[in-house]
Amino acid sequence: MSKTKLNVNELEIVLYKQNEEEFISLTDMAKFRDSERTNYIIQNWMRTRSTIEFLGLWEQLKNPNFKSIEFDAFRNESGSNSFTLTPKRWIEATNSIGIISKSGRYGGTFAHKDIAFEFASWISPTFKLYLITEYQRLKEVETNQYNLEWNVKRILSKTNYYIHTDAIKNFILPDKNYEKEKEWLIYAEEADLLNVILFHCTAKDWRDANPDLAKKSSNLRDIASINELAILSNLETLNAQMIKEKVSKNERFLKLKEIAKYQLSVLNEKDFMKTLKKLNENIYVEQKKKLKK
């Protein structure tokens, strides 16, 4: 279970992930209304018919073990002056998974993010907007973190691509009397020269071995490590230069293979991810105004 905190108008709200699902503390959110009576705020929200119907619909969509008969009983009682409902009673009676009641120092009532956003709307539409903004900011941070390697892979893969293809077009095609519609064969041959050096197979070999990934437009370079793509970027530049110098394909293959072997042995001992720095410090949404209760 991973736990973090959202900062909504200087109010810290715990968010934790369990089994790939995210839960937000309703107890912390209720402090926006009344920091001393959070349980009362939550119970007051849960006793309304609209809340009961929303919770029931969510559970029916997400929870195969949800007890619909007990839910119907709560829905029929909801709205009356005498009706009260606590999170614990709701969970025990309906076998709910959308709301969780935790005890202890860091306990309280937590709800799946879908339900938490609904609770935020009841508290204040403005508060909900600030909560969503902070949540999206957090997701953007996580996305940048988890996709950093993928982004760098794609950048490295494309850095010298145009240099490489330009060299092929200008220094190989003129020497070969290929028809215009056959140009792609030349590009594929040079790409596969590097593929065989680095990945020990051609692009077609890989597609034949991985038909499902190929159907999704994935290719060899999408599944390569960041070190392999760094070397690939180097090889494209070196190959382009050797093409200009009219080095034969066989000689280029032998030289580039030796270079790739050496560079891979060096880079595999390093962790260059730690040296990458964010280029733009103004990526995320900043809260410039305080939300008034």
C-alpha positions in Angstrom: 0.0 0.0 0.0 1.5 3.3 -1.1 0.4 6.6 0.6 0.8 10.2 -0.3 -0.8 13.5 0.5 -2.8 16.0 -1.6 -2.5 19.6 -0.6 -5.8 21.4 -1.2 -5.8 25.0 -0.1 -3.3 24.2 2.7 -5.5 21.2 3.8 -3.5 17.9 3.7 -5.6 15.1 2.4 -4.3 11.5 2.5 -4.5 9.5 -0.7 -3.3 5.9 -0.8 -3.3 3.1 -3.4 -4.4 -0.4 -2.7 -4.6 -3.1 -5.4 -4.1 -0.5 -8.1 -7.1 1.5 -6.8 -6.9 4.9 -5.2 -8.7 6.0 -2.0 -8.9 9.5 -0.6 -9.6 10.4 3.0 -13.1 11.7 3.5 -12.1 12.5 7.1 -9.5 14.9 5.9 -11.8 16.4 3.3 -14.6 16.9 5.9 -12.2 19.2 7.8 -12.9 21.8 5.2 -16.4 22.1 6.7 -15.7 21.5 10.4 -12.3 20.2 11.6 -13.9 19.1 15.0 -16.9 17.1 13.7 -15.6 15.2 10.6 -17.6 12.1 11.5 -20.8 14.1 11.7 -20.1 15.7 8.3 -19.6 12.3 6.6 -22.7 10.8 8.2 -24.8 13.8 7.2 -23.7 13.3 3.6 -24.4 9.5 3.7 -27.9 9.9 5.0 -29.2 11.6 1.8 -31.0 9.6 -0.8 -28.9 10.9 -3.7 -25.7 9.7 -1.9 -27.2 6.3 -1.2 -28.2 5.9 -4.8 -24.8 7.0 -6.0 -23.0 4.6 -3.7 -25.3 1.7 -4.6 -24.8 2.3 -8.3 -21.0 2.5 -8.0 -21.0 -0.8 -6.0 -23.2 -2.5 -8.5 -20.8 -1.6 -11.3 -17.6 -2.4 -9.4 -18.5 -5.0 -6.8 -19.8 -8.4 -7.7 -20.3 -9.3 -4.0 -22.4 -6.2 -3.2 -25.6 -6.9 -1.2 -28.3 -5.3 -3.2 -31.2 -6.2 -0.8 -29.5 -4.4 2.1 -28.9 -1.5 -0.3 -32.6 -1.3 -1.2 -33.4 -1.2 2.5 -31.1 1.8 3.1 -32.4 3.6 0.0 -36.0 3.2 1.2 -35.1 4.7 4.6 -33.0 7.5 3.3 -34.3 11.0 3.5 -36.4 10.5 6.6 -35.6 12.6 9.6 -34.8 9.6 11.7 -32.5 7.9 9.3 -28.8 7.8 10.1 -26.0 5.9 8.4 -22.3 5.5 9.4 -19.6 4.3 7.1 -19.0 1.2 9.2 -22.7 0.3 9.1 -22.8 0.7 5.3 -19.7 -1.4 4.8 -20.8 -4.2 7.1 -24.4 -4.4 5.8 -23.7 -4.1 2.0 -20.2 -5.6 1.8 -19.1 -2.3 0.2 -15.6 -1.9 -1.3 -15.9 1.7 -2.3 -15.7 3.0 1.3 -13.2 1.9 3.8 -13.1 2.6 7.6 -9.7 2.4 9.1 -8.8 2.6 12.8 -5.6 3.8 14.5 -3.5 6.9 14.4 -3.8 7.3 10.7 -7.2 5.9 10.4 -10.5 7.5 9.3 -13.0 7.0 6.5 -11.6 6.6 3.0 -13.4 6.3 -0.3 -12.5 5.3 -3.8 -11.6 8.5 -5.8 -14.9 8.3 -7.8 -16.8 8.5 -4.5 -14.4 11.0 -2.9 -15.0 13.5 -5.8 -18.8 13.1 -5.3 -18.3 13.9 -1.6 -16.2 16.9 -2.6 -19.1 18.2 -4.7 -21.4 18.0 -1.7 -18.9 19.9 0.4 -18.4 22.7 -2.1 -18.2 22.8 -5.9 -15.2 25.1 -5.6 -13.5 22.7 -3.2 -14.0 19.9 -5.7 -12.3 21.9 -8.5 -9.3 22.5 -6.3 -9.2 18.9 -5.2 -9.3 17.7 -8.9 -6.6 20.2 -9.8 -4.3 18.9 -7.1 -5.1 15.3 -8.0 -4.3 15.9 -11.7 -1.1 17.7 -10.7 -0.1 14.6 -8.7 -1.0 12.3 -11.6 1.1 14.4 -13.9 4.1 14.1 -11.6 3.6 10.4 -11.5 3.2 10.1 -15.2 6.4 12.1 -15.8 8.2 9.9 -13.3 7.0 6.6 -14.8 7.2 7.6 -18.4 10.5 9.4 -18.2 12.4 6.4 -19.5 9.9 5.8 -22.3 10.1 9.5 -23.3 13.9 9.5 -23.4 13.8 6.3 -25.4 11.7 7.8 -28.1 13.8 11.0 -28.2 17.1 9.1 -28.4 15.6 6.8 -31.1 14.6 9.8 -33.3 17.5 12.2 -32.6 19.6 11.2 -35.5 17.0 9.4 -37.6 16.7 12.2 -40.2 20.5 12.5 -40.4 20.6 8.8 -41.0 17.9 8.7 -43.7 19.2 11.8 -45.4 22.6 10.2 -45.8 21.0 7.1 -47.3 18.9 9.1 -49.7 21.8 11.4 -50.8 24.7 9.0 -50.8 23.2 5.5 -51.6 20.2 6.1 -53.7 22.1 8.2 -56.3 24.5 5.3 -56.8 21.7 2.8 -57.1 19.2 3.0 -59.9 16.2 2.1 -57.8 12.8 3.2 -58.9 11.2 5.8 -56.6 8.7 3.4 -55.1 11.5 1.1 -54.1 13.2 3.6 -51.9 11.7 2.1 -48.7 13.8 -1.1 -49.3 17.0 0.9 -49.0 15.9 2.6 -45.8 14.8 -0.8 -44.4 18.1 -2.4 -45.3 20.1 0.3 -43.4 17.8 0.2 -40.4 18.1 -3.6 -40.3 21.8 -3.3 -40.5 21.7 -1.6 -37.1 18.9 -3.8 -35.8 21.0 -6.9 -36.4 24.0 -5.3 -34.8 22.1 -4.3 -31.7 19.2 -6.6 -31.4 20.4 -9.6 -33.4 17.4 -9.8 -35.7 15.7 -7.8 -38.4 12.5 -5.8 -37.9 10.6 -8.4 -39.9 12.0 -11.2 -37.7 10.8 -9.4 -34.6 7.3 -8.7 -36.1 6.9 -12.3 -37.1 7.9 -13.4 -33.6 5.6 -10.8 -31.9 2.5 -10.6 -34.0 0.3 -9.2 -31.2 2.7 -6.3 -30.5 3.2 -5.7 -34.2 -0.6 -5.2 -34.6 -0.4 -2.5 -32.0 2.3 -0.7 -34.1 5.0 -1.6 -31.7 8.5 -2.3 -33.0 12.0 -3.3 -31.9 12.9 0.1 -30.7 9.8 0.4 -28.5 11.0 -2.6 -26.4 14.7 -1.7 -26.3 16.4 -0.6 -23.1 17.5 3.1 -22.7 21.1 2.0 -23.0 20.4 0.2 -26.3 18.7 3.3 -27.7 21.5 5.6 -26.6 23.9 3.3 -28.5 21.5 3.2 -31.5 21.5 6.9 -31.6 25.3 6.8 -31.8 25.3 4.1 -34.4 23.0 6.1 -36.7 25.4 9.0 -36.6 28.4 6.9 -37.2 26.7 4.9 -40.0 25.6 8.1 -41.7 29.2 9.4 -41.7 30.6 6.1 -43.1 27.9 6.2 -45.8 29.1 9.6 -46.8 32.6 8.2 -46.9 31.4 5.4 -49.1 32.5 2.7 -46.7 31.1 -0.7 -47.9 28.1 -2.1 -46.1 30.1 -5.2 -45.0 32.9 -3.0 -43.5 30.4 -0.8 -41.8 28.7 -3.7 -40.3 31.9 -5.1 -38.7 33.0 -1.7 -37.4 29.6 -0.8 -36.0 29.2 -4.2 -34.4 32.5 -3.7 -32.5 31.5 -0.2 -31.4 28.1 -1.4 -30.2 29.6 -4.2 -28.2 32.1 -1.9 -26.4 29.5 0.9 -25.7 26.9 -1.6 -24.4 29.5 -3.1 -22.0 30.2 0.4 -20.6 26.7 1.7 -20.4 25.3 -1.4 -18.7 27.5 -0.6 -15.7 26.0 2.9 -15.4 22.7 4.3 -14.2 22.2 7.4 -16.4 18.6 7.8 -15.3 19.9 9.5 -12.1 21.7 12.1 -14.2 18.6 13.3 -16.1 17.1 16.6 -15.0 13.8 18.2 -15.7 14.3 20.9 -18.3 11.2 23.0 -17.4 10.3 23.9 -13.9 6.9 25.4 -14.8 5.1 22.2 -15.9 2.6 21.8 -13.2 -0.5 23.7 -12.2 0.1 26.1 -9.3 -2.5 27.1 -6.9 -2.2 30.9 -6.9 -5.3 31.7 -4.9 -6.5 30.4 -1.5 -9.9 28.8 -1.5 -12.2 30.5 1.0 -14.6 28.4 3.1 
